[in-house]
Amino acid sequence: MKSIPLICICSLFILFLAPSASAEPVSREEFTLLLERLDAVEAALGVVKAEQVESIAEEALATVQLSSSEKTNLIENVVRTIQAREEKAVFPWMEAEKWAQLSKGLSPEEVVSVLGRPTLNEPSLHKRIDVVYTYEGRRVATNEKMVGIVRFYKGVAVEIEAPSL
């Protein structure tokens, strides 16, 4: 079971470092394909992590004298806590309170100070949008994809699409 995460880590290493080693820019299509591959790897890694956490919790609980239902509730609580901490560490922007702090007129620096660095920062072809910050990731517990977008024009936020958290 320990070799599976190593394979996933090696895949991520190859996925991210192989394209960056070349001097050629990555097209939007290639980027989208890479995102799809990354989503598949993250989903597989999430399953492995969940299995590992449960096996560790079960091993630890084997030494504790609890009823079956108490052990199940305890394991579920431990798993939820670990998932919440992992999500907060990896995706700090996945909190509704942070999106509520945003308003039109904020600078890109102010948005980054509230949400953290965006997943994707790209120029826009729209004549009233200069830059688009995309915050994208998956919920650890449910594997549900979350996307939030902040659009800027002349250095200020003009549109905010908060993810459905």
TORKOL-4160 file (C-alpha; in steps of 0.2 Angstrom, whole numbers, padded with zeros to 4 digits, m for minus):
165
<pt num="1" X="0000" Y="0000" Z="0000"/>
<pt num="2" X="0015" Y="0012" Z="0003"/>
<pt num="3" X="0020" Y="0010" Z="m0015"/>
<pt num="4" X="0005" Y="0018" Z="m0022"/>
<pt num="5" X="0007" Y="0036" Z="m0015"/>
<pt num="6" X="0025" Y="0035" Z="m0021"/>
<pt num="7" X="0019" Y="0031" Z="m0039"/>
<pt num="8" X="0007" Y="0046" Z="m0037"/>
<pt num="9" X="0020" Y="0057" Z="m0031"/>
<pt num="10" X="0032" Y="0052" Z="m0046"/>
<pt num="11" X="0018" Y="0055" Z="m0058"/>
<pt num="12" X="0015" Y="0072" Z="m0051"/>
<pt num="13" X="0034" Y="0075" Z="m0052"/>
<pt num="14" X="0034" Y="0070" Z="m0071"/>
<pt num="15" X="0018" Y="0079" Z="m0074"/>
<pt num="16" X="0024" Y="0096" Z="m0068"/>
<pt num="17" X="0043" Y="0095" Z="m0071"/>
<pt num="18" X="0043" Y="0087" Z="m0088"/>
<pt num="19" X="0033" Y="0101" Z="m0097"/>
<pt num="20" X="0043" Y="0115" Z="m0087"/>
<pt num="21" X="0059" Y="0108" Z="m0093"/>
<pt num="22" X="0056" Y="0113" Z="m0111"/>
<pt num="23" X="0056" Y="0131" Z="m0116"/>
<pt num="24" X="0040" Y="0129" Z="m0126"/>
<pt num="25" X="0025" Y="0137" Z="m0119"/>
<pt num="26" X="0010" Y="0126" Z="m0115"/>
<pt num="27" X="m0006" Y="0129" Z="m0125"/>
<pt num="28" X="m0023" Y="0131" Z="m0117"/>
<pt num="29" X="m0028" Y="0113" Z="m0124"/>
<pt num="30" X="m0012" Y="0105" Z="m0116"/>
<pt num="31" X="m0015" Y="0114" Z="m0100"/>
<pt num="32" X="m0033" Y="0108" Z="m0099"/>
<pt num="33" X="m0027" Y="0090" Z="m0103"/>
<pt num="34" X="m0014" Y="0092" Z="m0089"/>
<pt num="35" X="m0028" Y="0098" Z="m0077"/>
<pt num="36" X="m0039" Y="0083" Z="m0081"/>
<pt num="37" X="m0024" Y="0071" Z="m0078"/>
<pt num="38" X="m0020" Y="0080" Z="m0062"/>
<pt num="39" X="m0038" Y="0078" Z="m0056"/>
<pt num="40" X="m0038" Y="0059" Z="m0060"/>
<pt num="41" X="m0021" Y="0058" Z="m0050"/>
<pt num="42" X="m0029" Y="0068" Z="m0035"/>
<pt num="43" X="m0044" Y="0057" Z="m0035"/>
<pt num="44" X="m0034" Y="0041" Z="m0034"/>
<pt num="45" X="m0023" Y="0049" Z="m0021"/>
<pt num="46" X="m0038" Y="0054" Z="m0011"/>
<pt num="47" X="m0044" Y="0036" Z="m0011"/>
<pt num="48" X="m0027" Y="0030" Z="m0005"/>
<pt num="49" X="m0026" Y="0043" Z="0008"/>
<pt num="50" X="m0043" Y="0039" Z="0015"/>
<pt num="51" X="m0039" Y="0020" Z="0016"/>
<pt num="52" X="m0023" Y="0024" Z="0025"/>
<pt num="53" X="m0031" Y="0035" Z="0037"/>
<pt num="54" X="m0044" Y="0022" Z="0041"/>
<pt num="55" X="m0032" Y="0008" Z="0043"/>
<pt num="56" X="m0021" Y="0018" Z="0055"/>
<pt num="57" X="m0036" Y="0023" Z="0065"/>
<pt num="58" X="m0043" Y="0005" Z="0066"/>
<pt num="59" X="m0026" Y="m0001" Z="0071"/>
<pt num="60" X="m0025" Y="0013" Z="0085"/>
<pt num="61" X="m0043" Y="0009" Z="0091"/>
<pt num="62" X="m0039" Y="m0010" Z="0092"/>
<pt num="63" X="m0030" Y="m0006" Z="0108"/>
<pt num="64" X="m0044" Y="0005" Z="0115"/>
<pt num="65" X="m0059" Y="m0004" Z="0123"/>
<pt num="66" X="m0074" Y="0004" Z="0114"/>
<pt num="67" X="m0090" Y="m0002" Z="0107"/>
<pt num="68" X="m0092" Y="m0005" Z="0088"/>
<pt num="69" X="m0103" Y="0011" Z="0086"/>
<pt num="70" X="m0091" Y="0022" Z="0097"/>
<pt num="71" X="m0076" Y="0016" Z="0086"/>
<pt num="72" X="m0085" Y="0020" Z="0070"/>
<pt num="73" X="m0090" Y="0037" Z="0076"/>
<pt num="74" X="m0073" Y="0041" Z="0082"/>
<pt num="75" X="m0065" Y="0035" Z="0066"/>
<pt num="76" X="m0077" Y="0046" Z="0056"/>
<pt num="77" X="m0073" Y="0061" Z="0067"/>
<pt num="78" X="m0054" Y="0058" Z="0065"/>
<pt num="79" X="m0056" Y="0056" Z="0046"/>
<pt num="80" X="m0066" Y="0072" Z="0045"/>
<pt num="81" X="m0054" Y="0082" Z="0055"/>
<pt num="82" X="m0039" Y="0076" Z="0045"/>
<pt num="83" X="m0048" Y="0080" Z="0029"/>
<pt num="84" X="m0053" Y="0098" Z="0035"/>
<pt num="85" X="m0035" Y="0102" Z="0040"/>
<pt num="86" X="m0028" Y="0095" Z="0023"/>
<pt num="87" X="m0041" Y="0106" Z="0014"/>
<pt num="88" X="m0037" Y="0121" Z="0024"/>
<pt num="89" X="m0018" Y="0119" Z="0021"/>
<pt num="90" X="m0020" Y="0115" Z="0002"/>
<pt num="91" X="m0034" Y="0126" Z="m0003"/>
<pt num="92" X="m0035" Y="0141" Z="0010"/>
<pt num="93" X="m0048" Y="0150" Z="m0002"/>
<pt num="94" X="m0061" Y="0136" Z="0001"/>
<pt num="95" X="m0070" Y="0146" Z="0015"/>
<pt num="96" X="m0086" Y="0155" Z="0012"/>
<pt num="97" X="m0080" Y="0169" Z="0025"/>
<pt num="98" X="m0065" Y="0173" Z="0015"/>
<pt num="99" X="m0076" Y="0176" Z="m0001"/>
<pt num="100" X="m0088" Y="0186" Z="0009"/>
<pt num="101" X="m0073" Y="0198" Z="0013"/>
<pt num="102" X="m0071" Y="0202" Z="m0006"/>
<pt num="103" X="m0079" Y="0216" Z="m0015"/>
<pt num="104" X="m0078" Y="0225" Z="m0031"/>
<pt num="105" X="m0064" Y="0238" Z="m0031"/>
<pt num="106" X="m0051" Y="0228" Z="m0023"/>
<pt num="107" X="m0033" Y="0227" Z="m0030"/>
<pt num="108" X="m0026" Y="0210" Z="m0036"/>
<pt num="109" X="m0014" Y="0211" Z="m0020"/>
<pt num="110" X="m0029" Y="0213" Z="m0009"/>
<pt num="111" X="m0038" Y="0198" Z="m0016"/>
<pt num="112" X="m0022" Y="0188" Z="m0014"/>
<pt num="113" X="m0020" Y="0193" Z="0004"/>
<pt num="114" X="m0038" Y="0187" Z="0008"/>
<pt num="115" X="m0039" Y="0171" Z="m0003"/>
<pt num="116" X="m0020" Y="0167" Z="m0006"/>
<pt num="117" X="m0012" Y="0164" Z="m0023"/>
<pt num="118" X="m0024" Y="0159" Z="m0037"/>
<pt num="119" X="m0023" Y="0142" Z="m0046"/>
<pt num="120" X="m0023" Y="0151" Z="m0063"/>
<pt num="121" X="m0019" Y="0169" Z="m0067"/>
<pt num="122" X="m0022" Y="0173" Z="m0085"/>
<pt num="123" X="m0025" Y="0188" Z="m0096"/>
<pt num="124" X="m0042" Y="0190" Z="m0104"/>
<pt num="125" X="m0047" Y="0194" Z="m0122"/>
<pt num="126" X="m0063" Y="0202" Z="m0116"/>
<pt num="127" X="m0061" Y="0221" Z="m0118"/>
<pt num="128" X="m0068" Y="0225" Z="m0101"/>
<pt num="129" X="m0057" Y="0212" Z="m0092"/>
<pt num="130" X="m0038" Y="0213" Z="m0090"/>
<pt num="131" X="m0034" Y="0198" Z="m0079"/>
<pt num="132" X="m0044" Y="0183" Z="m0072"/>
<pt num="133" X="m0039" Y="0175" Z="m0056"/>
<pt num="134" X="m0046" Y="0157" Z="m0055"/>
<pt num="135" X="m0047" Y="0147" Z="m0039"/>
<pt num="136" X="m0050" Y="0129" Z="m0043"/>
<pt num="137" X="m0048" Y="0113" Z="m0033"/>
<pt num="138" X="m0058" Y="0098" Z="m0026"/>
<pt num="139" X="m0065" Y="0096" Z="m0009"/>
<pt num="140" X="m0055" Y="0083" Z="0001"/>
<pt num="141" X="m0070" Y="0074" Z="0009"/>
<pt num="142" X="m0082" Y="0074" Z="m0006"/>
<pt num="143" X="m0070" Y="0076" Z="m0021"/>
<pt num="144" X="m0082" Y="0089" Z="m0027"/>
<pt num="145" X="m0074" Y="0102" Z="m0039"/>
<pt num="146" X="m0074" Y="0120" Z="m0033"/>
<pt num="147" X="m0071" Y="0135" Z="m0044"/>
<pt num="148" X="m0071" Y="0153" Z="m0039"/>
<pt num="149" X="m0066" Y="0167" Z="m0051"/>
<pt num="150" X="m0061" Y="0185" Z="m0049"/>
<pt num="151" X="m0060" Y="0197" Z="m0064"/>
<pt num="152" X="m0050" Y="0213" Z="m0064"/>
<pt num="153" X="m0051" Y="0228" Z="m0075"/>
<pt num="154" X="m0038" Y="0242" Z="m0074"/>
<pt num="155" X="m0031" Y="0235" Z="m0058"/>
<pt num="156" X="m0047" Y="0233" Z="m0048"/>
<pt num="157" X="m0059" Y="0218" Z="m0046"/>
<pt num="158" X="m0075" Y="0221" Z="m0056"/>
<pt num="159" X="m0083" Y="0203" Z="m0055"/>
<pt num="160" X="m0082" Y="0190" Z="m0041"/>
<pt num="161" X="m0089" Y="0173" Z="m0044"/>
<pt num="162" X="m0088" Y="0164" Z="m0027"/>
<pt num="163" X="m0088" Y="0145" Z="m0027"/>
<pt num="164" X="m0103" Y="0136" Z="m0020"/>
<pt num="165" X="m0096" Y="0132" Z="m0003"/>
